[in-house]
Amino acid sequence: MKKVRFLNNNQNKKLVKETVESIFSYSERLLKGIEECVDYFQTNIEKEALDLLVQIVDGFEWIIKAVTLIDEINFNINEFNNNFSEIIKAIENKDYILIGDLLEYEISPLLESLKSEAYEYHRKNFLECYS
């Protein structure tokens, strides 16, 4: 997917600001959802875990679309896709412990990194003008 460079006018700047804020807040909610999903997998509550996993995947789909529009936010989509390919294999094999481990030790750190990137981008581009 090609990245779009936004023009430096007020309307586009407002759209970028809102998108970055949404990436940050959505990342926080996804991290909580991942934590809950991992807990479900670790306590053998697979149905709830799998239901929540569907919502997590939907959330990541939105985040990836949003991130690809903003050049300056770094997110390793390839690493993310590789991990989700492993999750799909684990689902096919009903290896719920592996799914939980991938979410906890691979996906969560990627999401934490993205959340930090979004925060820093917002701080540098939108908060400095109010200092």
GULUMTI-286454 format. One record per residue (C-alpha): residue number from 1; residue in one letter; x, y, z. Coordinates in Angstrom, 3 decimals, padded with zeros to 6 digits. Layout:
+------+------+----------+----------+----------+
: doro : rose :       xx :       yy :       zz :
+------+------+----------+----------+----------+
:  NUM :    a :        X :        Y :        Z :
...
+------+------+----------+----------+----------+
END
This chain:
+------+------+----------+----------+----------+
: doro : rose :       xx :       yy :       zz :
+------+------+----------+----------+----------+
:    1 :    m :  000.000 :  000.000 :  000.000 :
:    2 :    k :  001.326 :  003.406 : -000.931 :
:    3 :    k :  001.723 :  006.030 :  001.775 :
:    4 :    v :  000.065 :  009.377 :  001.291 :
:    5 :    r :  001.820 :  012.590 :  002.201 :
:    6 :    f : -000.597 :  015.100 :  003.617 :
:    7 :    l : -000.385 :  018.689 :  002.512 :
:    8 :    n :  000.515 :  021.146 :  005.200 :
:    9 :    n : -002.824 :  022.922 :  005.389 :
:   10 :    n : -005.053 :  023.243 :  008.446 :
:   11 :    q : -007.718 :  020.781 :  007.340 :
:   12 :    n : -005.256 :  018.003 :  006.569 :
:   13 :    k : -003.245 :  018.805 :  009.690 :
:   14 :    k : -006.405 :  018.399 :  011.762 :
:   15 :    l : -007.141 :  015.060 :  010.065 :
:   16 :    v : -003.608 :  013.797 :  010.732 :
:   17 :    k : -003.829 :  014.949 :  014.363 :
:   18 :    e : -007.132 :  013.130 :  014.879 :
:   19 :    t : -005.798 :  009.993 :  013.186 :
:   20 :    v : -002.672 :  009.945 :  015.341 :
:   21 :    e : -004.749 :  010.466 :  018.485 :
:   22 :    s : -007.021 :  007.615 :  017.408 :
:   23 :    i : -004.045 :  005.323 :  016.770 :
:   24 :    f : -002.775 :  006.070 :  020.272 :
:   25 :    s : -006.095 :  005.556 :  022.066 :
:   26 :    y : -007.039 :  002.527 :  019.989 :
:   27 :    s : -003.627 :  000.990 :  020.730 :
:   28 :    e : -004.301 :  001.346 :  024.446 :
:   29 :    r : -007.659 : -000.413 :  024.105 :
:   30 :    l : -006.141 : -003.153 :  021.953 :
:   31 :    l : -003.404 : -003.771 :  024.516 :
:   32 :    k : -006.050 : -004.261 :  027.202 :
:   33 :    g : -007.971 : -006.585 :  024.886 :
:   34 :    i : -004.822 : -008.586 :  024.148 :
:   35 :    e : -004.103 : -008.919 :  027.857 :
:   36 :    e : -007.630 : -010.188 :  028.463 :
:   37 :    c : -007.407 : -012.560 :  025.490 :
:   38 :    v : -004.096 : -013.977 :  026.739 :
:   39 :    d : -005.655 : -014.534 :  030.167 :
:   40 :    y : -008.525 : -016.436 :  028.557 :
:   41 :    f : -006.134 : -018.636 :  026.595 :
:   42 :    q : -003.975 : -019.294 :  029.659 :
:   43 :    t : -007.011 : -020.324 :  031.719 :
:   44 :    n : -008.461 : -022.546 :  028.975 :
:   45 :    i : -011.435 : -020.322 :  028.197 :
:   46 :    e : -010.910 : -020.752 :  024.460 :
:   47 :    k : -014.336 : -019.662 :  023.176 :
:   48 :    e : -014.131 : -016.239 :  024.804 :
:   49 :    a : -010.480 : -015.935 :  023.788 :
:   50 :    l : -011.242 : -016.712 :  020.148 :
:   51 :    d : -014.210 : -014.315 :  020.131 :
:   52 :    l : -011.986 : -011.570 :  021.510 :
:   53 :    l : -009.229 : -012.470 :  019.043 :
:   54 :    v : -011.600 : -011.688 :  016.157 :
:   55 :    q : -012.140 : -008.206 :  017.610 :
:   56 :    i : -008.384 : -007.763 :  018.074 :
:   57 :    v : -007.727 : -008.653 :  014.442 :
:   58 :    d : -010.406 : -006.177 :  013.335 :
:   59 :    g : -008.761 : -003.502 :  015.474 :
:   60 :    f : -005.372 : -004.166 :  013.953 :
:   61 :    e : -006.861 : -003.962 :  010.485 :
:   62 :    w : -008.007 : -000.410 :  011.242 :
:   63 :    i : -004.686 :  000.558 :  012.833 :
:   64 :    i : -002.674 : -000.719 :  009.882 :
:   65 :    k : -004.831 :  001.255 :  007.462 :
:   66 :    a : -004.397 :  004.388 :  009.567 :
:   67 :    v : -000.637 :  003.974 :  009.992 :
:   68 :    t : -000.042 :  003.457 :  006.281 :
:   69 :    l : -001.423 :  006.925 :  005.635 :
:   70 :    i :  001.157 :  008.683 :  007.786 :
:   71 :    d :  004.757 :  008.465 :  006.571 :
:   72 :    e :  006.395 :  009.602 :  009.772 :
:   73 :    i :  004.989 :  006.880 :  012.026 :
:   74 :    n :  007.189 :  003.804 :  011.896 :
:   75 :    f :  005.476 :  000.446 :  012.248 :
:   76 :    n :  006.949 : -002.824 :  011.056 :
:   77 :    i :  003.971 : -004.197 :  009.165 :
:   78 :    n :  005.990 : -007.153 :  007.844 :
:   79 :    e :  006.899 : -008.291 :  011.344 :
:   80 :    f :  003.298 : -007.855 :  012.391 :
:   81 :    n :  002.048 : -009.881 :  009.395 :
:   82 :    n :  004.570 : -012.646 :  010.073 :
:   83 :    n :  003.351 : -012.931 :  013.656 :
:   84 :    f : -000.262 : -013.039 :  012.580 :
:   85 :    s :  000.588 : -015.771 :  010.070 :
:   86 :    e :  001.954 : -017.758 :  013.002 :
:   87 :    i : -001.237 : -017.075 :  014.953 :
:   88 :    i : -003.304 : -018.407 :  012.045 :
:   89 :    k : -001.218 : -021.603 :  011.989 :
:   90 :    a : -001.640 : -021.923 :  015.750 :
:   91 :    i : -005.421 : -021.521 :  015.392 :
:   92 :    e : -005.477 : -024.237 :  012.732 :
:   93 :    n : -003.530 : -026.514 :  015.109 :
:   94 :    k : -005.651 : -025.461 :  018.113 :
:   95 :    d : -002.448 : -024.475 :  019.893 :
:   96 :    y : -004.019 : -021.912 :  022.195 :
:   97 :    i : -000.954 : -021.547 :  024.402 :
:   98 :    l :  001.101 : -020.529 :  021.362 :
:   99 :    i : -001.568 : -018.008 :  020.346 :
:  100 :    g : -001.429 : -016.454 :  023.799 :
:  101 :    d :  002.368 : -016.396 :  023.742 :
:  102 :    l :  002.464 : -014.754 :  020.317 :
:  103 :    l : -000.018 : -012.121 :  021.435 :
:  104 :    e :  001.803 : -011.455 :  024.680 :
:  105 :    y :  005.442 : -011.623 :  023.565 :
:  106 :    e :  005.335 : -010.596 :  019.906 :
:  107 :    i :  002.195 : -008.585 :  019.097 :
:  108 :    s :  001.956 : -006.580 :  022.337 :
:  109 :    p :  005.518 : -005.213 :  022.085 :
:  110 :    l :  004.864 : -004.193 :  018.466 :
:  111 :    l :  001.713 : -002.410 :  019.564 :
:  112 :    e :  003.512 : -000.743 :  022.489 :
:  113 :    s :  006.122 :  000.502 :  020.033 :
:  114 :    l :  003.435 :  001.858 :  017.725 :
:  115 :    k :  001.711 :  003.582 :  020.643 :
:  116 :    s :  005.026 :  005.253 :  021.565 :
:  117 :    e :  005.587 :  006.297 :  017.949 :
:  118 :    a :  002.110 :  007.830 :  017.793 :
:  119 :    y :  002.673 :  009.653 :  021.082 :
:  120 :    e :  006.028 :  011.058 :  019.961 :
:  121 :    y :  004.671 :  012.078 :  016.571 :
:  122 :    h :  001.782 :  013.873 :  018.262 :
:  123 :    r :  004.057 :  015.557 :  020.801 :
:  124 :    k :  006.483 :  016.795 :  018.140 :
:  125 :    n :  003.939 :  017.925 :  015.588 :
:  126 :    f :  000.973 :  019.149 :  017.559 :
:  127 :    l :  001.971 :  020.013 :  021.110 :
:  128 :    e :  005.027 :  022.159 :  020.346 :
:  129 :    c :  002.885 :  024.763 :  018.628 :
:  130 :    y :  001.121 :  025.367 :  021.967 :
:  131 :    s :  004.295 :  025.650 :  024.077 :
+------+------+----------+----------+----------+
END
